[in-house]
Amino acid sequence: MPHELDRILISLRQLSPTEFNEALFKLNEAVMQAAMFGVGDARSKDVIEILCKVGEEGDKAVADFTLTFDKVKLTPGQFRISEEDLEKAHAEISEDLLKSLRQAIENVRRYQTEIFIGSKNTHPGIKYTPIERVGICVPGASAPLPSTVIMTAVPAMVAGVRQIAVVSPPRYKRSIHPVILAVCHELGIDEVYRIGGAQAVAALAFGTDTVEKVFKIVGPGNQWVQTAKQKVFGIVDIDSIAGPSEVLIIANDDAKTTWVAADMLSQAEHDPGSAILFTDSQKLGEEVLKELKKQVMQLDRTRETTECLKKFSKIAVFENIQNVIEAANIVAPEHLQIQCGDKSREIADKIENAGAVFIGDYSPVAVGDYWAGPSHTLPTGMTAKFFSALSANDFIKSTSIIEYDKEKLAESADDIIRLAEVEGLDAHAKSIRIRQETRQQ
């Protein structure tokens, strides 16, 4: 009897190349559409309306939309979490959890410090300055996401950002989950607001009487949040448009099928989440499908995860590993795992487009999500072709420094005047010529 997951397995042995490529194209399209609302989507217009209302009415609109979407009535004076509540949350988490959080923070801080370019530059022609004020969006998911705070705030701190504001919707007992508050307190972040959605993005981008405007907004979120971030880009900077969490696993017959299936489910359980396996082995593909059917039934959220597998996931069997690599670079996944035995490193060297690459059997995505050091805020929906993993380097801006003396300007004056005149910018040319005339007097 056919199983509902059978159709996620596609193979060039059963499909024509055109049918095979069309199936992968439709999958990528579905993942990208789940990131934010399209231009023709009525909800995109709703986001614009939310942004405009907050821009015009400030705190009142934020409170109104919080009541509408989160079913929580707050006054502007209740938006910000008190210092007492932050301290209380920190005091109540277990010592074991606090120890793990502190080590994760240290791992991220060390890695971000090592890759930070702002403190390493010695060229006199450029100056790096940290962005003064940053806003962080933390999703109000069914489970707390303290790792999101760590992976966004710590890179900003390494860069020298002085002001960090965290926003998260009041989904836990009309407030924010205490674990998130505890992490904020541990990091020394005392500006935390129990607001979320497009209205929180608007408050950060435009500023209100209660929420001071920021200059960059980072962090994940649902379609409302990501669409809002896209709309305010230019008024503020953003990290990227983050869609459903995704993993692409490249595996051959050396891979352990139970591990591959478990790694796929670790992303599909995000709801929405995308899990894709590219392989050159029909046998492996079929065995992983069997494992998915078995393991998904053992999860707490079987139905939701199964739906994600059906909507956003595939097991694709290619003719050879070279075709797998080429297709992987086209997909440009958020997370790319390579489980191909002693060939894993060789394959990794051929990957050009991915948010993060996890090499070998013992490098599952969860290592990067919580522990290794690189930020888990990564480009999704094929945007790894032009976006990068969030890092400390995203929280600085560069200023060009130009300092000529009299002699150096004299050496270049004729060339500069000639270039200005060919563009018809006479005043530009005169700004150089007047200095030369004065010099000759």
Secondary structure, DSSP 8 states (H G I E B T S, - for coil): ---TTGGGEEETTTS-HHHHHHHHHHHHHHHHHTTS--TT-HHHHHHHHHHHHHHHHTHHHHHHHHHHHH-----GGGSB--HHHHHHHHHHS-HHHHHHHHHHHHHHHHHHHHH--TTT---TTEEEEE-SEEEEE----SS--HHHHHHHHHHHHHHT--EEEEE----BTTB--HHHHHHHHHHT---EES--HHHHHHHHHH--SSS---SEEE----HHHHHHHHHHBTTBEES----SEEEEEEE-TTS-HHHHHHHHHHHHTTSSEEEEEEES-HHHHHHHHHHHHHHHTTSTTHHHHHHHHHHH-EEEE-SSHHHHHHHHHHH--SEEEEE-GGGHHHHHTT--S-SEEEESTT--HHHHHHTSSS-S----TTGGGT-----GGGGEEEEE-----HHHHHHHHHHHHHHHHHTT-HHHHHHHHHHHHHHH-
